[in-house]
Amino acid sequence: MVNIAGIRAAAALINGEIQRTPLTHDDSLQAILKWENQQVTGSFKARGAINALKCLSPRRMESGIVAVSAGNHGQGVALAAARAGIKAQVFLPQSASEVKAAAIWNLGAELHFVPGGYEQAEIAAIDYAREKQLPFISPYDDEAVVCGQGTIGLEMVEKIDLERYTQVVVPVGGGGLIAGIGAVMRASHPRLRLIGAQAAGSPFMHALWHNNPQEEVVETIGLADGLEGMVAADSLTIPLVRQLVDDIVLISEEGIRAAIRYAWQKHHQKIEGSAAVALAALLDGKIKSVPTAVVISGGNILPHIFNEIVAEPI
């Protein structure tokens, strides 16, 4: 189950296989920043992927595993599979980042590019896993994955005096990250407000949180490519996000760009658009300017896009 016990068990399983990522105080924002861009594979996704594979028996995955990804989950799965000595089949939308796709391939996974967006890639991956009778490792709709992501929350609780903070801000796509962190925060610091930040161009979880149909969302893929795509209608993350999260705010492309610049010019940290949404929520004034803990979820951004953005004035 996705609870504090499951997350502690995940922490024990992945101990030594991930980085305990650093924290930085930002006095001007009254914030402490958790830098998961310094995680192995450059993203928090490695936590959940490694935990998910460790929860499978060797016999269950001896013929390989299947995953779908906008990029970062695929890297985590490919790394975990390589360490386990098995083959990973990773399905990606045709529009997936070249940097992320190359990193997945370099880790030894077989790539399957699917025409269309993330939703089409997810359907293709699930169908393939069913046909081949292979385990499917969802980037969000998997208890072991969500518990792995929740280990970020454990590290924050251990290293930060969260009694001094008012809110925690976390990027939102399929909801696995915020659900895992939320389970930790509700168990340890229930008074903290938990706020999700999502790209305005892909507001699927935002719609669900407001009890609106995803089918009415018109998606425009932008810098936060890792947060794209509809959420599976029966995903375990939907009720968890509704239960645990106090608010979800939407971030514009301009806000994402500004946050990428800020992270580099203020902290010399390279972050991707999907990670920048949480920082942008503070910079944009989308949330109250109070003591805040911010999760910066990854740093896998195309070099030419990063160089273009950071060259702009802050």
C-alpha positions as a printed Julia matrix, in Angstrom:
314×3 Matrix{Float64}:
   0.0     0.0     0.0
   0.99    3.63   -0.45
   1.57    4.59    3.16
   4.45    5.51    5.42
   5.28    1.84    6.09
   5.46    1.06    2.37
   7.64    4.09    1.76
  10.02    3.16    4.56
  10.27   -0.32    3.08
  11.08    1.23   -0.3
  13.8     3.36    1.28
  15.43    0.23    2.68
  15.25   -1.57   -0.69
  16.79    1.24   -2.74
  19.32    2.35   -0.16
  22.75    2.49   -1.79
  21.29    2.53   -5.31
  20.21    6.16   -5.4
  21.61    9.51   -4.35
  20.39   11.25   -1.22
  20.04   14.54   -3.04
  21.07   17.88   -1.56
  19.0    20.71   -0.16
  19.67   24.44   -0.59
  18.19   27.39    1.28
  16.95   30.28   -0.85
  16.49   33.22    1.51
  14.95   35.5    -1.11
  12.11   33.0    -1.68
  11.87   31.81    1.95
  12.36   28.37    0.47
  14.39   25.21    0.74
  15.0    23.44   -2.56
  15.4    19.67   -2.95
  17.6    19.01   -6.01
  16.47   15.73   -7.6
  18.15   16.89  -10.81
  21.26   15.48   -9.1
  19.68   12.03   -8.8
  21.05    9.08  -10.78
  19.69    9.41  -14.35
  19.08   13.1   -13.57
  15.56   12.58  -12.24
  13.55   11.39   -9.24
  12.04    8.67  -11.46
  14.95    6.32  -10.7
  13.65    5.89   -7.14
  10.31    4.43   -8.15
  11.67    2.36  -11.01
  14.37    0.73   -8.9
  11.91   -0.01   -6.11
   9.39   -1.5    -8.54
  11.93   -3.95   -9.96
  13.16   -4.91   -6.51
   9.57   -5.78   -5.61
   9.35   -8.24   -8.53
  10.6   -11.8    -8.22
  13.52  -12.74  -10.51
  11.31  -15.35  -12.18
   8.55  -12.82  -12.88
  10.9   -10.53  -14.78
  13.39  -13.0   -16.24
  12.04  -12.45  -19.78
  12.2    -8.68  -19.38
   9.92   -5.79  -18.49
   7.92   -3.13  -20.33
   7.52    0.56  -19.56
   6.1     3.7   -21.09
   7.72    7.05  -20.58
   7.94   10.64  -21.66
  11.65   10.16  -20.95
  12.7    10.15  -17.31
  10.82    7.05  -16.14
  12.3     5.18  -19.07
  15.79    6.03  -17.9
  15.01    4.83  -14.4
  13.56    1.57  -15.69
  16.45    1.04  -18.09
  18.97    1.57  -15.29
  17.14   -0.76  -12.92
  16.83   -3.41  -15.64
  20.54   -3.16  -16.51
  21.47   -3.62  -12.85
  19.15   -6.65  -12.64
  20.59   -8.14  -15.83
  17.3    -8.14  -17.74
  15.97   -6.43  -20.88
  13.71   -3.39  -20.78
  11.31   -2.51  -23.59
  10.5     1.2   -23.33
   7.69    2.83  -25.3
   7.94    6.56  -26.02
   5.8     9.09  -27.87
   7.31   10.1   -31.19
   7.87   13.6   -29.75
  10.03   12.39  -26.84
  13.15   14.39  -26.0
  16.19   13.29  -28.0
  18.37   13.59  -24.9
  16.11   11.36  -22.83
  15.61    8.79  -25.6
  19.38    8.55  -26.17
  19.98    8.11  -22.44
  17.44    5.25  -22.29
  19.08    3.53  -25.26
  22.56    4.02  -23.81
  21.41    2.2   -20.67
  20.62   -0.86  -22.8
  16.86   -0.64  -23.27
  15.06   -1.31  -26.55
  13.09    1.71  -27.73
   9.65    1.7   -29.35
   8.56    5.08  -30.73
   4.8     5.43  -31.05
   3.07    7.97  -33.34
   0.99   10.48  -31.41
   1.37   11.59  -27.82
   1.94    9.98  -24.45
  -1.55    8.45  -24.32
  -0.93    6.46  -27.51
   2.46    5.29  -26.24
   0.9     4.11  -22.97
  -1.79    2.1   -24.77
   0.83    0.5   -27.03
   3.06   -0.41  -24.08
   0.23   -1.99  -22.09
  -0.92   -3.97  -25.12
   2.63   -5.2   -25.78
   3.15   -6.24  -22.16
  -0.14   -8.13  -22.18
   0.67   -9.86  -25.47
   4.17  -10.87  -24.37
   3.08  -11.62  -20.78
   5.73   -9.28  -19.37
   5.51   -7.05  -16.28
   4.41   -3.5   -17.09
   6.04   -0.78  -14.96
   3.79    2.29  -15.04
   5.42    5.65  -14.27
   2.65    6.46  -11.79
  -0.07    3.76  -11.55
   2.01    1.34   -9.49
   2.2     1.17   -5.7
   5.89    0.25   -5.69
   6.71    3.17   -7.99
   4.75    5.65   -5.85
   6.38    4.36   -2.66
   9.79    4.76   -4.28
   9.02    8.37   -5.16
   7.84    8.92   -1.59
  11.37    8.32   -0.3
  12.06   11.94   -1.28
   9.61   12.92    1.45
  11.43   10.74    3.98
  14.73   12.46    3.17
  13.1    15.86    3.58
  11.6    14.92    6.94
  14.98   13.64    8.13
  16.99   16.67    6.99
  14.6    19.62    7.38
  12.86   21.06   10.42
   9.53   21.14    8.61
   7.85   22.77   11.61
   9.41   25.98   10.28
   7.64   25.62    6.92
   4.08   26.23    5.79
   3.82   24.38    2.49
   5.47   21.85    0.18
   5.31   22.31   -3.61
   5.74   19.35   -5.95
   5.51   18.98   -9.76
   2.47   17.01  -10.96
   2.0    14.84  -14.03
   0.49   11.43  -13.36
   0.56   12.13   -9.62
   3.02    9.48   -8.44
   5.55   11.93   -7.01
   3.11   14.11   -5.09
   1.15   11.08   -3.86
   4.29    9.48   -2.42
   5.55   12.68   -0.83
   2.05   13.47    0.37
   1.75   10.14    2.19
   4.92   10.99    4.13
   3.89   14.55    4.9
   0.41   13.61    6.11
   1.91   11.01    8.45
   4.64   13.27    9.85
   3.5    16.9     9.39
  -0.24   16.92    8.7
  -0.57   20.7     9.08
   1.63   21.35    6.01
  -0.16   22.41    2.86
   0.7    20.17   -0.08
   0.52   21.99   -3.41
   0.94   20.55   -6.87
   2.34   22.55   -9.79
   1.41   21.49  -13.31
   2.08   22.88  -16.77
  -0.89   24.88  -18.07
  -0.44   23.13  -21.41
  -1.11   19.68  -19.97
  -3.52   20.14  -17.02
  -4.97   16.64  -16.8
  -4.5    16.04  -13.07
  -5.64   19.61  -12.41
  -8.91   18.78  -14.17
  -9.33   15.54  -12.23
  -8.6    17.24   -8.9
 -11.43   19.65   -9.7
 -13.68   16.72  -10.68
 -13.7    17.79  -14.33
 -13.39   15.33  -17.24
  -9.92   14.9   -18.73
 -11.47   14.45  -22.16
 -12.23   18.18  -22.31
  -8.57   19.14  -21.85
  -6.81   20.47  -24.94
  -3.12   19.67  -24.57
  -0.31   21.81  -25.94
   3.06   20.16  -25.31
   5.73   22.6   -24.19
   8.85   22.69  -22.04
   7.37   20.42  -19.35
   7.33   17.37  -21.62
   7.79   15.01  -18.67
   4.37   16.02  -17.29
   2.43   15.42  -20.5
  -0.42   13.01  -21.12
  -3.74   11.88  -19.7
  -3.87    9.94  -16.46
  -5.23    6.39  -16.68
  -8.89    6.56  -15.65
  -8.49    3.94  -12.92
  -5.06    5.07  -11.71
  -4.42    4.66   -8.0
  -2.96    8.17   -7.97
  -6.28    9.92   -8.67
  -7.9     9.18   -5.29
  -4.56    9.69   -3.53
  -4.09   13.14   -5.05
  -7.66   14.12   -4.23
  -7.16   12.96   -0.64
  -3.69   14.36    0.02
  -3.3    17.52   -2.06
  -4.57   20.94   -0.95
  -4.27   22.72   -4.29
  -2.91   22.38   -7.82
  -1.73   25.5    -9.66
  -1.05   25.86  -13.36
   2.19   27.32  -14.7
   2.65   29.07  -18.05
   5.49   28.49  -20.5
   6.86   31.91  -19.58
   6.84   30.94  -15.91
   8.68   27.71  -16.65
  11.35   29.54  -18.65
  11.83   32.08  -15.87
  12.26   29.33  -13.28
  14.87   27.51  -15.4
  16.81   30.79  -15.69
  16.47   31.49  -11.98
  17.74   28.04  -10.94
  20.82   28.48  -13.11
  21.62   32.12  -12.34
  20.84   31.94   -8.61
  21.93   28.38   -7.75
  23.92   27.22  -10.81
  21.59   24.24  -11.18
  20.43   22.93  -14.55
  16.77   21.93  -14.35
  14.21   20.8   -16.91
  10.82   22.28  -17.61
   8.95   19.54  -15.74
  10.94   20.36  -12.61
  10.74   24.12  -13.04
   6.96   24.24  -12.49
   7.32   23.89   -8.71
   9.87   26.69   -8.48
   7.78   28.81  -10.86
   4.8    28.53   -8.52
   6.76   30.68   -6.04
   8.4    32.99   -8.56
   5.07   33.65  -10.3
   3.2    34.35   -7.09
   0.83   31.45   -7.82
   1.11   30.47   -4.17
   1.6    32.44   -0.97
   5.05   33.78   -0.21
   5.57   31.84    3.02
   8.29   29.41    4.12
   8.13   26.7     1.48
   9.84   23.41    0.64
  10.17   22.91   -3.12
  10.93   19.65   -4.93
  13.01   20.16   -8.09
  12.32   16.87   -9.83
  14.87   16.61  -12.68
  17.48   18.15  -14.94
  17.26   16.39  -18.31
  16.82   19.26  -20.73
  18.01   19.57  -24.33
  21.29   21.55  -24.29
  20.29   24.0   -27.01
  16.99   24.79  -25.27
  18.74   25.26  -21.93
  21.38   27.54  -23.46
  18.73   29.63  -25.18
  16.7    30.06  -21.99
  19.54   30.92  -19.61
  20.92   33.48  -22.06
  17.73   35.52  -21.59
  17.69   38.19  -18.83
  16.23   37.03  -15.52
